[in-house]
Amino acid sequence: MCISLLTLQIQAADYEAAFTSRRQLLIEHIADYYPLWNNGERPIGYDGGVSDFGKYNYPKVLAVLVKYGDRSPQYAVMKKRMDIYKTKPTFHFNLVELPRILFMFPDAEGVKENKYEFLKRVFERTDCYNAWTCEGTENHIAMSRTSGYLYAQIAADNYSDSFPDALQRLQEMKKWILYTARTIYHTGTAEWNSSTYNCYNVMGWLNLFDFAADTVVKMAAKAVLDYYAAETALLYSQGIMSGGDMRGKGAVSSYHGSASYLGWMWYGSNPFMMTPQNFSGEDERTSEHIHAIHAALSAYRPPAAAVAIAERKMPLPAMYYNSKPSYLYDIPSYIRQTFYVEKSFTLGAAYLPYGGWTGGDIQIVGWKLVGLVDSGSPSAQAVSGRGVNRPDKSASGQQRMPFDQLAHHKNVLFQLTRVPEDAEKQRLVMDSIINDWKKKWSRDFFLRFPADTARHNPVGAQQVETNNNRSYLFFNGRGMYNPVFAGNILFVEMEKIYLVVRSLRGNRPDSIKRVKKADVMFTSVEAAPGKVCGFVIEVHEKQKFKSFDAFRKKIAAGTMLDFTLLDSLNKVSYQSLQGDKFMVQYSDSGSFTEPIFDWGFGPQQPAVIHSSPPYLQPVWPSGKGHGKIASWSVNGKPIDLSSPWPVYSGPMIHLNNGVLYLTDVNQSCYCVDFTGEAPVFSRVCPVTEKK
């Protein structure tokens, strides 16, 4: 089916008008209401207590410049912050926030006369936070490298005599940019779907798209932005990123992470009416929203097909099978993900070979359900879960735990927890390995950066309880939650969905309780050490049933849980209301690794492109007691977790082997082919690969 050119033009004009409205709202809020000490007398970080000075202040400076101009009384206050920055370190956020000001307002007071000093500080920094071979997590490296390219471009164009290595740095960063952009199109990103870090990852690529003089670099930036735009379009709903979340926020309220504001800037979809005064919600100190100003001011716009996906103008329901790499991209399809979209909710999970023992596992959210709400509600509704740790330790479903496993298909999800009888013995072994890892990290880090005594050792163990075999579900506590027990089944009526919660052991889950001092509720089940406990949840749209009572009767008559093999074989079977038959087995035996980003040991020289190997981590125990990923079948067909999965595979979004294509309901297509050295953009899509 074809769409007329006029229709496409109208749709583009409507999108741009809505985008402009969001842009103006964000700028007004940041310029006039953010942050505390708005009069500029005491900007955040002034006392030296905040290393990311630019993170908290540059968006404010930028918004004031855009709204009031560089000769305004408002900007005179901001100029003090520009002068202060001359004494601040060029840390990751400080690096990435400044280029947009340098390029958009090169003649502003505090910019023009300080430009050389800004560059000097960048080029003089040689520790592990430098712009060329810095070490850190994926978002840190992205912020530094993309910015390093632009600082080198400015230096080469304006101060070549003062910065003789500028051209060399420019070429090194171009190499990294093309390597990273192309790799993303073959593996996906390592900080997958991060509700905390996706916006931070995107800022530098937006800067490159807008300001890089090299056409190939600009094209690579556009390709990366198209990747994030497609991902965000699928996963973002009413201010929450759904599904599995690497370094995320757990079961949270709307607009609790930076990626939520990026999603809002690109696609709207907010549950409540935003104004400049209420933009950042209840916490006026939050800074998560201010970084969306880069998307607001950029010339980049998501492809029309991505906009259609975000607006759910797509065949529903839709099931996706996706994958992501290990942290340094060396193992493609290391993480598998399933994701399901209905009109009123999304549900997704990630299957994690990560061990759950180190600090690198903190902020991993294994799964998330997002239920939509009517306009005017304070937040979309979210549910997540994990085992072992008490709610007061992490009341949001965060942290990868060593003893949790998941299985998900469409509207049904299984969360299995099994703390073994020798869990404390395992923990002591892990602590010994991690302590040895810390020593090796320090040894090799100081060979690379011998003068960098300020860098703390990032290797460490996370707190893992070993005397408690309990599994938890977390609800974000906003909106309607009407829990009703029928025997041992917990039914929960939410704003637009019904949720069925069963204990895998057939016993009754705890009543839903509220966590003290947190807007989070939870329920839990437990078992003796060495036994599997957990939940099976089933989600349905309210509109498909006459009433909550009618829904409960249908569930009671049309579903069945069989746990007779749970203690002997770690197996449980379930038949859903739709007639899908599940057989799920907790995997007792297996192997694992841990996330390493810059935690690896081995390299003795700084590197522009980080990879593993040569970055190493310890050899971890394997075999009985170390399984991390469940096995399951649906309607007798085993889910294959051994073969590679595409980066994205489902209706309207497909990315595999370097080729991304998006289609909309009218079968118009958008394609990015990154199989060569540079991306090629077209309106021609290849034949869809079927999973």
GUMAR-384640 format. One record per residue (C-alpha): residue in one letter; x, y, z negated. Coordinates in steps of 0.5 Angstrom, whole numbers, plus 2048, in hexadecimal, padded with zeros to 3 digits. Layout:
AXYZ/...
end
This chain:
M800800800/C803807802/I80280D7FE/S802814802/L808819802/L80381E7FF/T8018197F9/L8088187F7/Q80981F7F7/I8038207F3/Q80681B7EE/A80D81E7EE/A80A8257ED/D8068227E7/Y80C81F7E4/E8108257E4/A80B8297E1/A80A8257DB/F8128247DB/T81282C7DB/S80D82C7D5/R8118277D1/R81782B7D2/Q8158317D0/L81282E7CA/L81982B7C8/I81D8317C9/E8188367C5/H8198317BF/I8208317BF/A8218387C1/D81C83A7BB/Y81B8357B6/Y8218307B6/P8258307B1/L8258327AA/W8298387A9/N82683A7B0/N8298417AF/G83083F7B0/E8338417AA/R83483A7A8/P8348357AE/I83482E7AD/G83C82B7AC/Y83E8327AA/D8418307A4/G84582A7A7/G8418257A5/V83E8237AC/S8438207B1/D83E8207B6/F83D8287B6/G83B8297BD/K8368237BC/Y8328277B8/N83382E7BB/Y83582E7C2/P82D82C7C4/K82B8327C0/V8308377C3/L82E8347CA/A8278357C9/V82883C7C6/L82C83E7CD/V82683B7D1/K82083F7CE/Y8248457CC/G82A8467D0/D8318487CE/R83084F7CC/S82A84E7C7/P82B84F7C0/Q8298487BF/Y82F8467C3/A83384A7BF/V8328467B9/M8348407BD/K83A8437BF/K83D8427B8/R83C83A7B9/M84083A7C0/D84583E7BC/I8458397B6/Y8468337BB/K84D8357BD/T84F8327B7/K84B82C7B7/P84D8257BA/T84B8237C0/F84881D7BE/H8438197C2/F83D81D7C1/N8418237C1/L8448217C8/V83D8207CC/E8398267C9/L83D82B7CB/P83E82A7D3/R83782C7D5/I8388337D1/L83F8347D5/F83C8327DC/M8358367DB/F83783C7D7/P83F83D7D9/D83F8447D8/A83B8457D1/E83F8487CB/G8428427C7/V84283E7CD/K8478427D2/E84C8447CD/N84C83D7CA/K84C8397D0/Y8548387D0/E8548367C8/F84E8317C9/L85282E7CF/K85982E7CB/R85682A7C5/V8538257C9/F85A8247CD/E85E8247C6/R85A81F7C3/T85E8187C3/D85B8147BE/C85580F7BF/Y8508147C0/N8538177C6/A84F8187CC/W8538137D0/T85580D7CD/C85080E7C7/E84D8087C3/G8478077C0/T8408047C2/E83D8047C9/N83980B7C8/H84080E7C5/I84480C7CB/A83F80E7D0/M83E8157CC/S8468167CC/R8488137D3/T8428177D7/S84481D7D3/G84B81C7D5/Y84A81C7DC/L8478237DC/Y84C8267D7/A8518237DC/Q84D8267E2/I84D82D7DF/A85482D7DD/A85782B7E4/D8528307E7/N8548367E2/Y85B8347DE/S85F82F7E2/D8658327E0/S8638327D8/F86082B7D9/P8658277DE/D8628207DC/A85B8237DE/L85B81F7E5/Q85D8197E2/R8588197DD/L85381B7E2/Q8558157E6/E8558107E0/M84E8127DE/K84B8117E5/K84E80A7E5/W84A8097DE/I84480C7E1/L8448087E7/Y8468027E3/T8408037DE/A83B8057E2/R83C7FF7E7/T83C7FA7E1/I8367FC7DE/Y8337FA7E4/H8357F37E4/T8357F27DC/G8307F87D9/T8337FC7D3/A8357F97CC/E8317FE7C8/W82B7FB7CB/N8257FF7CA/S8278027C4/S8228077C1/T82880A7BE/Y82D80B7C3/N82A80B7CA/C8298127CA/Y8318137C8/N83380E7CD/V82F8137D3/M83181A7D1/G8388197D4/W8358167DA/L83081C7DB/N8368217DA/L83A81D7E0/F83481D7E4/D8338247E4/F83A8277E4/A83F8227E7/A8428257ED/D84481E7F0/T83E81B7F4/V8408147F2/V8408157EB/K8398197EB/M8368137EF/A83980E7EA/A8368127E4/K82F8127E8/A82F80B7E8/V83080A7E1/L82B80F7DF/D82680B7E4/Y8288057E0/Y8268087D9/A82080B7DC/A81D8057DE/E81F8017D8/T81C8077D4/A8158077D8/L8148007D7/L8168007CF/Y8148077CD/S80C8087CA/Q80A80D7C6/G81080F7C3/I8138087C1/M8188047C5/S8157FD7C5/G8187F67C5/G81F7F47C3/D8237F97C1/M82B7F97C0/R82D7FF7BB/G8268017BA/K8218037B5/G81C7FD7B4/A8157FE7B2/V8158057B2/S81080B7B4/S81080F7BA/Y8158137BC/H81A8117B7/G8208107BB/S8238147C1/A82180F7C6/S81A8117C5/Y81B8187C6/L81F8167CD/G8198127CF/W8148177CD/M81881C7D1/W8188187D7/Y8118157D6/G80C8187D1/S8088137CE/N8088167C7/P8028147C2/F80181B7BF/M8018227C1/M8088257C1/T80982C7BF/P8108307BE/Q80E8307B6/N80D8297B6/F8128267BB/S8168227B7/G8118207B2/E8128207AA/D8198207AA/E81C8277AC/R8238257AB/T82281F7B0/S8278207B7/E82481A7BB/H82081F7BF/I8258247C1/H8298207C6/A82381F7CB/I8258267CD/H82A8247D2/A8258207D5/A8208267D5/L82582A7D8/S8288257DD/A8268257E4/Y82581E7E4/R81E81B7E4/P81C8137E4/P81A8107EA/A8138107EB/A8128097EB/A8158097E4/V81080E7E2/A80A80A7E4/I80D8047E0/A80D8097DA/E80680B7DB/R8058037DC/K8028047E3/M8047FD7E4/P8017F67E4/L7FF7F47DD/P8017F07D9/A8087EF7DB/M80E7EB7D8/Y8157EC7D9/Y81B7E87D8/N8217EC7D7/S8297EC7D5/K82E7F07D2/P8367EF7D2/S83A7EE7CC/Y83D7F57C9/L8437F67CE/Y83F7F37D4/D8447ED7D4/I83E7E87D4/P8387E97D8/S8317E77D6/Y8347E67CF/I82D7E87CC/R8277E67CF/Q8207EA7CE/T8197E97CF/F8147EF7CF/Y80C7EF7D0/V8087F57D2/E8017F57D1/K7FC7FC7D2/S7FC7FD7CA/F8037FA7C8/T80A7F77C9/L80D7F17C6/G8157EF7C7/A81A7EC7C4/A8227EA7C5/Y8257E47C4/L82C7E57C1/P8327E17C1/Y8357E67BC/G8377E37B5/G8337E87B0/W8397E87AB/T83D7EF7AD/G83B7F67AD/G83B7F67B5/D8347F27B4/I8317F87B0/Q82C7FC7B3/I82A7F67B8/V8227F57B8/G8217EE7BB/W81A7F07BD/K8147F57BD/L80D7F67BE/V80A7FD7C0/G8037FE7C0/L8008047C3/V7FB8097C0/D7F680E7C2/S7F88157C3/G7F98197BC/S7FC8137B8/P8028157B4/S80680F7B8/A8068097BC/Q8068037B8/A80C7FE7B7/V80D7F77B4/S8147F47B4/G8177EE7AF/R81D7EB7AD/G81F7E67A7/V8237E57A1/N8247ED79E/R81F7F079A/P81A7F679D/D81E7FB798/K8247F979B/S8227FA7A2/A81B7FC7A3/S81A7FD7AA/G81C7F67AD/Q8237F87AF/Q82A7F37AE/R82B7ED7B2/M82B7E87AD/P82F7E17AD/F8297DD7AC/D8247E07B1/Q8217DD7B8/L81C7DF7BC/A8177DD7C2/H8137E17C6/H80E7E07CC/K8097E57CE/N8047E77C8/V8077E27C3/L80E7E27BF/F8117DE7BA/Q8167E07B5/L81A7DA7B1/T81E7DB7AB/R8227D57A8/V8277D77A3/P82B7D07A2/E82D7CD79B/D8347CF79C/A8337D679E/E8377D9799/K83D7D579B/Q83C7D77A2/R83C7DE79F/L8437DD79C/V8467DA7A2/M8447E07A6/D8467E57A1/S84D7E27A1/I84D7E27A9/I84B7EA7A9/N8507EC7A4/D8557E97A9/W8527EC7AF/K8537F37AB/K85A7F27AA/K85B7F07B2/W8577F67B4/S85B7FB7B0/R8627F87B2/D8607F97B9/F85C7FF7B9/F8628037B6/L8678007BB/R8628047C0/F86180A7BC/P86780A7B7/A8668117B4/D85E8107B4/T85E80F7AC/A8578127AC/R85380D7AF/H8508087AA/N8508017AB/P8497FF7AE/V8497F77AD/G8457F57A8/A8407F07A5/Q8387F27A5/Q8357F079F/V8317E97A0/E82D7E679A/T82E7DF799/N82A7DD794/N8237DF797/N8207DB79D/R81A7E079F/S8187E37A5/Y8157EA7A6/L8107EE7AA/F8107F57AA/F80B7FA7AC/N80C8027AD/G8078047A8/R8038097AD/G7FC8097AF/M7F78037AE/Y7F97FD7AB/N7F37F87A9/P7F67F27A6/V7F17EC7A5/F7F37E57A3/A7EF7DF7A6/G7F17D97A2/N7F97D97A3/I7F97DD7A9/L7FA7E57A9/F7F67E97AE/V7F87F07AF/E7F47F57B2/M7F87FB7B5/E7F68017B9/K7F57FE7C0/I7F77F77BF/Y7F67F17BA/L7FC7ED7B7/V7FC7E67B5/V8017E47B0/R8027DD7AE/S8087DA7A9/L80B7D47AD/R80B7D07A7/G8037D17A7/N8037D47A0/R8007DB79F/P8047E17A0/D8057E679B/S8007EC79B/I8027F279F/K8067F779A/R8097FD79A/V8117FE799/K812803794/K81580A796/A81480879D/D80E8097A3/V80F8017A4/M80A7FB7A2/F80C7F47A2/T80A7ED7A1/S80F7E77A0/V80F7DF7A0/E8147DB79C/A8177D479C/A81C7CF798/P8237D079A/G8247CC7A1/K81D7CC7A3/V81A7D17A9/C8167D67A7/G8137DC7AB/F80D7DE7AF/V8097DD7B6/I8067E37B8/E8017E47BD/V7FE7EB7C0/H7F87ED7C4/E7F57F37C6/K7EE7F57C2/Q7EB7F77C9/K7EA7F07CB/F7E67EE7C5/K7DF7F07C2/S7E27F17BB/F7E77EF7B6/D7E37EA7B3/A7E27E77BA/F7E97E77BB/R7EA7E37B5/K7E57DE7B7/K7E87DD7BD/I7EF7DC7BB/A7ED7D77B5/A7EA7D37BB/G7EF7D47C0/T7F67D47BD/M7FA7CE7BA/L8007CE7B6/D8047C77B5/F8097C77B0/T80A7C07AE/L8117BF7B1/L8137C67AE/D8177C37A8/S81A7BC7AC/L81C7BF7B3/N81B7C77B2/K8157C77B7/V80F7CB7B7/S8097CA7BD/Y8047CF7BE/Q7FE7D07C3/S7FC7D87C4/L7F57DA7C5/Q7F77DB7CD/G7F97D37CD/D8007D47CD/K8047CE7CA/F80A7D07C6/M80F7CB7C3/V8157CF7BF/Q81B7CC7BC/Y8207CF7B7/S8277CE7BA/D82B7CC7B4/S8317CA7B8/G8357CF7BC/S83A7D57BD/F83B7DC7BC/T83F7E37BD/E83E7EA7BA/P83E7F07BD/I8447F47BE/F8447FA7C2/D84B7FD7BF/W84B7F87BA/G8507F47BE/F8577F27BD/G85C7F07C2/P85E7F77C6/Q8647FB7C4/Q8638007C9/P85D8057CA/A8588037D0/V8548077D4/I8508017D6/H84E7FD7D0/S84D7F67D1/S84D7EF7CD/P8527EC7CE/P8577EF7CC/Y8527F17C7/L8527EB7C2/Q84E7E97BC/P84F7E37B7/V84D7DC7B9/W8467DB7B5/P8447D47B2/S83F7D07B7/G83B7CA7B6/K8367C87B1/G8337CE7AD/H8357D37B2/G82F7D37B8/K82D7DA7BA/I8287D97BF/A8227D57BF/S81F7D07C5/W8187D07C7/S8147CE7CC/V80D7D17CF/N8087CC7D2/G80D7C77D2/K8127CB7D6/P8197CC7D2/I81B7D37D2/D8227D37D5/L8277D77D1/S82D7D47D4/S82D7D77DB/P82E7DF7DD/W8287E37DD/P8277EA7E1/V8297F07DD/Y8217F27DE/S81C7ED7E1/G8157EE7E2/P80F7F27E5/M8127F97E8/I8197F87E5/H81E7F47E8/L8267F47E7/N82A7EF7E8/N8317EE7EC/G8327F67EC/V82B7F77EF/L8267FB7EC/Y81F7FC7EF/L8197FF7EC/T8127FE7EF/D80B8017EE/V8047FF7EE/N8048027F6/Q80A7FE7F7/S80E8047F9/C8168027F7/Y81C8057F4/C8228017F4/V8298037F2/D82F7FE7F5/F8357FE7F1/T8387F87F4/G83E7FC7F7/E8428017F4/A83D8077F4/P8358067F3/V8318077F9/F82A8097F8/S8248077FD/R81D8067FD/V81E7FF800/C81D7F97FB/P8207F27FC/V81B7EC7FB/T8197EB7F3/E81D7E67F0/K8197E17EC/K81B7DF7E5/
end
